[in-house]
Amino acid sequence: MKQPSNVTRSRGDLPAPAADRAFDQLDAAAQRAHLDDVARRALARWNLPADSALRLLSLSENATYRVDAPTLEAPAALRVHRTGYHSRAGIETELAWMAALRAEAGIDTPQAIAGADGGFVQCVDTPALAESRFVDLFHFIPGAEPDESALAGPFEQLGRLTARLHAHAAHWQRPDFFERLVWDFDGCLGTRSHLGHWQQAPGLDAADRAVLEATAACIRERLAGYGTAPQRFGLIHADLRLANLLVDGDTTHIIDFDDCGLGWHLYDLATALSFIETRDDIDALVAAWLRGYREIGTLDATDEAEIPTFIMMRRMTLLGWVATHPSADMAIEQGESFARDTVMLAERYRARLA
């Protein structure tokens, strides 16, 4: 496969691996207390009072807090990053694209707030853990996830928004510091797997592993033939699920660009189906997404033929995430059935190609 541009990134300003190990040795309560402390100490970087109200909104890869302070005209959202995932340049690239999407394409995205020193990305050190964490602050985004009682409409909207993102990314003048993850085969299922290695997932026996190894080899071969031409591969959101849309009246905001990077456009379709790949109506959801996408973007028959490949690759990528995040709410909710269902989907995928 031809290697796309920007596939490598500098890791010179990432925390040392020892930082992750020290944090991981803490129990859940101590980890939460540490993240709360980092968030509290970060407030000074924006000249916010130390006694500002902080409320945890989500705790997954990062910890996100709502901030209410008398010096703020409206609530803000403070994000405490995990260690060892993004560099400062990587986070600044994310924030730059989000700003450009709003300014140039009219797409509603969270906007970062500069700190007192003018920087959007601040770093909070914790010498006791030999740890440094990046922190950023955003204007608070109101709204709720789309109604999932009938998914065809929301998926059509999701496809339409995804096409708008791709159209903007194709012509965006990237900053000199551009640096993001790459969601190619190696970044998803290879030695550079960003979310973890599926081989470590619980509930797999030798036969299951053989099925998934053969499936990964099939995915690699098909994607090598599919290629990385610009009309297929570029800057993508990489986690564009309904959970990352917030609807506020007539406005739909796209949030959580933490995984945005270089990848196949159809990977964004696969991410829309994350954790729901076993639904009986999956083909109808794909069709709805394609209808919305084609209002703005273009996909040909060759693209459409590889949709099952991207869905399968994303599912195996998520299996790696479940394996390395056993305490995450979503991983607990999925349980060992996620591995069994992944093997079932892999067998179905290969049978479909036979």
Salt bridges, closest charged atoms under 4 A:
ASP36 OD1 - ARG32 NE 3.04
ASP37 OD2 - ARG41 NE 2.87
GLU61 OE1 - ARG82 NH1 2.97
GLU61 OE2 - HIS325 NE2 3.03
ASP68 OD2 - ARG66 NE 2.87
GLU94 OE2 - ARG79 NH1 2.99
GLU104 OE1 - HIS168 NE2 2.80
ASP108 OD1 - ARG102 NH1 3.70
GLU131 OE2 - HIS34 NE2 2.62
GLU131 OE2 - ARG133 NE 2.73
ASP136 OD2 - ARG79 NH2 2.64
ASP136 OD2 - HIS81 NE2 3.07
GLU156 OE2 - ARG160 NH2 3.65
GLU156 OE1 - ARG291 NE 3.44
ASP184 OD1 - ARG192 NH2 2.79
ASP186 OD2 - ARG192 NE 3.40
ASP239 OD1 - ARG241 NE 2.98
ASP239 OD1 - ARG314 NH2 3.13
ASP258 OD1 - ARG79 NH1 3.84
ASP258 OD2 - ARG82 NH2 2.04
ASP258 OD1 - HIS86 NE2 3.48
ASP268 OD2 - HIS166 NE2 2.80
GLU277 OE1 - ARG315 NH1 2.62
ASP281 OD1 - ARG279 NE 2.80
GLU295 OE1 - ARG160 NE 2.84
ASP303 OD1 - ARG232 NE 3.16
GLU304 OE1 - ARG294 NH2 2.81
GLU306 OE2 - ARG222 NH2 2.58
